[in-house]
Amino acid sequence: MSLKSRHLFTMTTRIDPLARQQIGKTAHGHRVIVQVAEGRFEGDKLKGIVLPGARDWALIRLDGVMEVDVRLTLKTHDDALIYVTYTGLVLEARRALAERERGITPDPATTYFRTTPRFETGDERYAWLNTMLAVGVGTLPPDGVNYDIYEIL
């Protein structure tokens, strides 16, 4: 049996470099908290903006893998609010982040960046999101983070 998926939406975000909180080296690795300055998402079934206040509690582990832990709110074009949480992994994060610092988008073919978004909304028009599992495939452009989100069928 193969796993089937369907593209749900693409999300592009821009990170606020001035709001970055460098917690530094901890017992678990290097912790940094970043804030999303702005963002958009669009797909066949929904589109809109990422509301201000989204954050990523990122941890670069001692083995070089980055764990992402994100919470954000989507506002659809028709004013529904959707709470989104996701965790994920970026392999070879030190290399990818160094490229990003030099203004280069790390090659998605060689940079494994996957997330597991979960959705929560009280808006009946989008209640179908509450019972869905999804996977995100991320890229790391120099000024933000982008994702293609896929519904697992």
C-alpha positions in Angstrom: 0.0 0.0 0.0 1.4 3.4 -0.9 0.7 6.7 0.9 -1.4 9.1 -1.1 -1.4 12.9 -0.7 -2.9 16.0 -2.2 -1.5 19.5 -2.3 -3.4 21.6 0.2 -1.6 25.0 0.0 1.7 26.8 -0.3 2.7 29.1 2.5 5.4 31.8 2.2 6.6 33.7 5.2 9.1 36.4 6.0 11.0 36.3 9.3 11.6 39.5 11.3 15.4 39.5 11.9 15.1 42.1 14.6 12.8 40.0 16.7 15.1 37.0 16.8 15.8 35.8 20.4 19.1 33.9 20.7 18.7 31.8 23.8 22.1 30.2 23.1 23.6 26.9 24.0 21.4 24.9 26.4 21.5 21.3 27.6 19.6 20.3 24.5 21.5 22.3 21.9 21.4 25.8 20.5 17.9 27.4 21.0 16.7 30.4 19.0 13.2 31.8 18.8 12.2 33.6 15.6 9.1 35.6 14.7 7.2 35.7 11.5 6.8 39.2 10.2 4.3 38.4 7.5 3.1 35.5 5.4 0.6 34.3 2.9 -0.9 30.9 1.9 -2.8 29.8 -1.1 -4.3 26.6 -2.4 -7.4 25.3 -4.2 -9.6 25.2 -1.0 -8.2 28.0 1.1 -6.1 31.1 0.9 -5.2 34.1 3.1 -2.6 35.6 5.4 -0.5 34.5 8.3 -1.4 36.8 11.2 1.4 38.6 13.2 2.7 36.8 16.2 3.7 33.5 14.7 6.8 32.0 16.2 9.2 29.2 15.8 11.0 27.8 18.9 13.9 26.2 17.0 16.6 24.0 18.4 19.8 23.0 16.7 20.7 19.8 18.3 24.2 18.6 19.0 23.9 16.2 16.0 23.3 19.2 13.7 19.6 18.5 13.2 17.3 21.4 13.7 13.9 20.8 15.4 11.2 23.3 14.5 8.3 23.9 16.8 5.9 26.5 15.3 2.6 28.0 16.3 0.7 30.4 14.0 -2.8 31.6 13.0 -4.0 31.7 9.5 -6.7 34.1 8.5 -8.6 33.1 5.3 -9.8 35.4 2.6 -13.3 35.0 4.0 -12.2 35.8 7.6 -12.0 32.4 9.2 -9.2 31.8 11.8 -7.3 28.6 11.8 -4.8 27.8 14.5 -1.8 25.8 13.2 0.9 23.9 15.1 3.7 21.9 13.7 6.9 20.3 14.5 9.5 19.1 12.1 13.2 18.4 11.3 15.8 20.0 9.1 18.7 17.7 8.5 22.2 19.2 8.0 20.8 22.4 9.5 24.2 24.1 10.1 25.1 23.9 6.4 21.6 25.0 5.3 21.6 28.0 7.8 25.2 29.0 6.7 24.1 29.0 3.1 21.0 31.1 4.0 23.2 33.6 5.9 25.2 34.0 2.6 21.9 34.9 0.8 21.6 31.4 -0.8 18.5 29.3 -0.6 19.6 25.8 0.3 18.9 23.3 -2.4 15.6 21.5 -1.5 16.9 18.3 -3.2 19.7 18.1 -0.7 18.1 19.7 2.4 15.6 17.5 4.1 13.0 19.8 5.8 9.7 18.1 6.8 6.9 19.1 9.2 3.7 17.7 10.5 1.1 20.5 10.6 -2.2 20.1 12.6 -5.1 22.4 12.2 -7.8 23.7 14.6 -10.7 25.9 13.8 -14.2 26.7 15.1 -15.4 27.9 11.7 -17.7 25.3 10.2 -16.6 26.1 6.6 -13.2 24.8 7.4 -14.1 22.1 10.1 -12.7 19.4 7.7 -9.2 20.7 8.7 -9.8 19.5 12.3 -9.7 15.9 11.3 -6.9 15.9 8.8 -3.3 14.8 8.9 -0.8 16.7 6.8 2.9 16.9 5.9 4.8 20.0 5.0 7.9 20.2 2.8 9.9 23.3 3.6 12.5 25.5 2.0 14.7 28.1 3.6 15.1 31.3 1.5 17.3 33.9 3.1 14.4 36.1 4.4 11.9 33.5 5.5 10.5 30.0 5.4 8.3 28.5 2.7 6.2 25.3 2.8 4.2 23.2 0.5 1.5 21.5 2.7 0.0 18.2 1.6 -3.1 16.5 3.0 -2.5 12.8 3.7 -5.4 10.8 2.1 
